[in-house]
Amino acid sequence: MTVACFAAVLLGIACRLSLNKVEYTFETDKIDGTVKIAFLSDVHNSLYGENQCELTEAIEEYGTDIVLFGGDLFDEFNDEENSWALVDAMVTKYPCFYAVGNHEHNTGKVMLYKKKMAERGVTVLNNSSEVIEINGQKIRICGTENKFETENAEPQNDGIYSVLLHHYPHDFPDLSQKGFDLILAGHAHGGQWRIPGLINGVYAPDQGLFPEYAGGLYSENGTDMAVSRGLWKHYDRIYIPRIFNRPELLLITIN
């Protein structure tokens, strides 16, 4: 193989945009059975097959109980039809929860998005929480838009496992002190470019170069955090390609 052919193959591997299904398991004595969560963050109106079939099939195959949308479902520069197709496919099958990200705010239509999501049957979390029973297990789903307004979303010391949707992973040091069991975040897009095993991410918004919370698992003060590398494919803004950083669907088991 010539150097040029090798470089072409490596570039093809590095820039793959095929869906990466990442599974995490968290164990707790607050739940006797099993709860399975699909976490979708930073969709940005990306399309995964006709009617989002690639995502919906992966979520169904996992045996998902709850679907959580973790912000930047919509995009300030793109249309909305693909994101709405995803929501419509999910809400007919699963309890769905939604917390907004920075792009929803940047569009100037954040209140409209919240209204339309609620009309579709999605629970919109605005610095709030809701207890839901799944497979006989109670779990508290919380959502915050900023780290300064968490009072109505925080755990109640009642022994119920708490999951927080918070778009911004760099707030983890502060939020890890609030008593949540698990925080789910996105926003960093996996640091855009990666060198697996060496550099977890090169740049992320609000964190800058070599971000600490680019993607993966973190733990502090008894709280776990899973950061999704996001589902944005960058087809329309190829000047920021994903390198060794495939779009990511998080599939989470709590037992």
FENBEL-V484603 format. One record per residue. RES is the residue in one small letter. SS is DSSP state (A for helix, B for strand, O for the rest). PHI is phi in radians with two decimals (NA if undefined). PSI is psi in whole degrees, -180 to 180 (* if undefined). Layout:
BEGIN
((RES/SS/PHI/PSI) (RES/SS/PHI/PSI))
END
This chain:
BEGIN
((m/O/NA/129) (t/O/-1.25/164) (v/A/-1.05/-40) (a/A/-1.13/-41) (c/A/-1.16/-42) (f/A/-1.07/-43) (a/A/-1.12/-39) (a/A/-1.15/-42) (v/A/-1.13/-45) (l/A/-1.09/-41) (l/A/-1.13/-40) (g/A/-1.09/-42) (i/A/-1.16/-44) (a/A/-1.11/-35) (c/O/-1.76/15) (r/O/-1.00/139) (l/O/-2.04/17) (s/O/-1.20/149) (l/O/-1.13/131) (n/B/-1.85/114) (k/B/-1.63/111) (v/B/-1.90/124) (e/B/-1.89/132) (y/B/-2.18/146) (t/B/-2.18/132) (f/B/-2.12/128) (e/O/-1.78/142) (t/O/-2.66/150) (d/O/-1.55/5) (k/O/-1.49/-11) (i/O/-2.26/132) (d/O/-1.54/-31) (g/O/-1.85/-137) (t/O/-2.34/137) (v/B/-2.19/129) (k/B/-1.98/130) (i/B/-2.12/136) (a/B/-1.82/123) (f/B/-1.97/119) (l/B/-2.05/119) (s/O/-2.26/149) (d/O/0.96/51) (v/O/-1.23/-42) (h/O/0.91/39) (n/O/1.16/20) (s/O/-1.21/154) (l/O/-1.99/132) (y/O/-2.16/75) (g/O/1.42/170) (e/A/-1.04/126) (n/A/0.98/32) (q/A/1.08/34) (c/A/-1.10/-32) (e/A/-1.12/-42) (l/A/-1.26/-47) (t/A/-1.10/-39) (e/A/-1.18/-41) (a/A/-1.11/-40) (i/A/-1.20/-40) (e/A/-1.20/-42) (e/A/-1.09/-28) (y/O/-1.29/-15) (g/O/1.33/36) (t/O/-1.05/141) (d/O/-1.80/-36) (i/B/-2.38/142) (v/B/-1.97/129) (l/B/-2.09/126) (f/B/-1.75/120) (g/O/-1.80/31) (g/O/1.74/154) (d/O/0.94/37) (l/O/-1.11/-37) (f/O/-1.85/171) (d/O/-2.42/140) (e/O/-1.27/-15) (f/O/-1.92/-12) (n/O/-1.94/172) (d/O/-1.30/-174) (e/O/-2.12/-11) (e/A/-1.08/-36) (n/A/-1.20/-38) (s/A/-1.17/-41) (w/A/-1.16/-35) (a/A/-1.08/-38) (l/A/-1.16/-46) (v/A/-1.04/-47) (d/A/-1.09/-35) (a/A/-1.24/-34) (m/A/-1.40/-42) (v/A/-1.22/-20) (t/O/-1.40/-13) (k/O/-2.06/-26) (y/O/-2.40/154) (p/B/-1.12/130) (c/B/-2.13/139) (f/B/-2.25/150) (y/B/-2.51/131) (a/O/-2.22/138) (v/O/-1.39/165) (g/O/-2.11/-168) (n/A/-1.21/-32) (h/A/-1.20/-36) (e/A/-1.05/-40) (h/A/-1.18/-40) (n/A/-1.16/-25) (t/O/-1.23/-21) (g/O/1.38/6) (k/O/-2.06/25) (v/A/-1.07/-39) (m/A/-1.18/-36) (l/A/-1.15/-43) (y/A/-1.07/-44) (k/A/-1.07/-43) (k/A/-1.12/-46) (k/A/-1.21/-34) (m/A/-1.15/-45) (a/A/-1.09/-39) (e/A/-1.11/-28) (r/O/-1.45/-7) (g/O/1.77/9) (v/O/-1.49/135) (t/B/-1.39/116) (v/B/-1.61/124) (l/O/-1.80/113) (n/O/-2.11/83) (n/O/0.91/51) (s/B/-2.59/178) (s/B/-2.59/162) (e/B/-2.57/137) (v/B/-1.61/130) (i/B/-2.22/147) (e/B/-1.86/123) (i/B/-2.25/125) (n/O/0.93/36) (g/O/1.37/5) (q/B/-1.94/134) (k/B/-1.56/137) (i/B/-2.49/140) (r/B/-1.76/121) (i/B/-1.78/122) (c/B/-2.05/157) (g/B/-2.61/135) (t/B/-2.30/148) (e/O/-1.69/-22) (n/O/-2.66/160) (k/O/-1.32/-8) (f/O/-1.60/-15) (e/O/-2.13/83) (t/O/-2.16/-2) (e/O/-0.96/-43) (n/O/-1.44/-3) (a/O/-1.95/-8) (e/O/-1.35/156) (p/O/-1.01/154) (q/O/-1.90/14) (n/O/0.96/38) (d/O/-1.94/12) (g/O/1.41/7) (i/O/-1.61/130) (y/B/-1.10/132) (s/B/-2.06/131) (v/B/-2.04/126) (l/B/-1.88/127) (l/B/-1.59/117) (h/B/-2.54/118) (h/B/-1.11/-27) (y/B/-1.84/104) (p/A/-1.19/-24) (h/A/-1.20/-9) (d/A/-1.49/3) (f/A/-0.99/-43) (p/A/-0.96/-38) (d/A/-1.35/-46) (l/A/-1.23/-25) (s/O/-1.18/-13) (q/O/-1.61/0) (k/O/-1.57/-11) (g/O/1.70/9) (f/O/-1.20/147) (d/O/-1.39/-42) (l/B/-2.49/134) (i/B/-2.00/134) (l/B/-2.02/125) (a/B/-2.38/172) (g/B/-2.54/-121) (h/O/1.24/-39) (a/O/-1.38/-15) (h/A/0.95/32) (g/A/1.21/15) (g/A/1.31/13) (q/O/1.18/-65) (w/B/-2.02/141) (r/O/-2.36/158) (i/B/-2.19/98) (p/O/-0.89/131) (g/O/1.52/-14) (l/O/-2.13/-55) (i/B/-2.21/118) (n/O/-1.34/-22) (g/O/-3.09/146) (v/O/-1.62/-42) (y/B/-2.62/141) (a/B/-2.48/144) (p/O/-1.05/140) (d/O/1.24/-3) (q/O/-2.13/-24) (g/B/1.39/-152) (l/B/-1.23/143) (f/O/0.82/62) (p/O/-1.10/143) (e/O/-1.22/-35) (y/O/-2.03/63) (a/O/-1.42/-35) (g/O/3.00/149) (g/B/2.00/-158) (l/B/-1.88/144) (y/B/-2.47/155) (s/B/-2.56/135) (e/B/-2.79/137) (n/O/0.96/33) (g/O/1.39/6) (t/B/-1.95/133) (d/B/-1.64/150) (m/B/-2.37/132) (a/B/-1.96/123) (v/B/-1.87/118) (s/O/-1.35/143) (r/O/-1.40/-1) (g/O/1.48/164) (l/O/-1.91/5) (w/O/-1.20/128) (k/O/-1.59/-18) (h/O/1.18/21) (y/O/-1.03/-37) (d/O/-1.58/-7) (r/O/-2.40/61) (i/A/-1.18/-9) (y/A/-1.20/-9) (i/A/-2.15/72) (p/O/-1.23/159) (r/O/-1.58/125) (i/B/-2.08/122) (f/O/0.84/44) (n/O/-2.65/66) (r/O/-1.14/151) (p/O/-0.98/143) (e/B/-2.23/128) (l/B/-1.88/122) (l/B/-1.59/128) (l/B/-2.06/114) (i/B/-2.07/129) (t/B/-1.92/129) (i/B/-2.01/122) (n/O/-2.64/*))
END
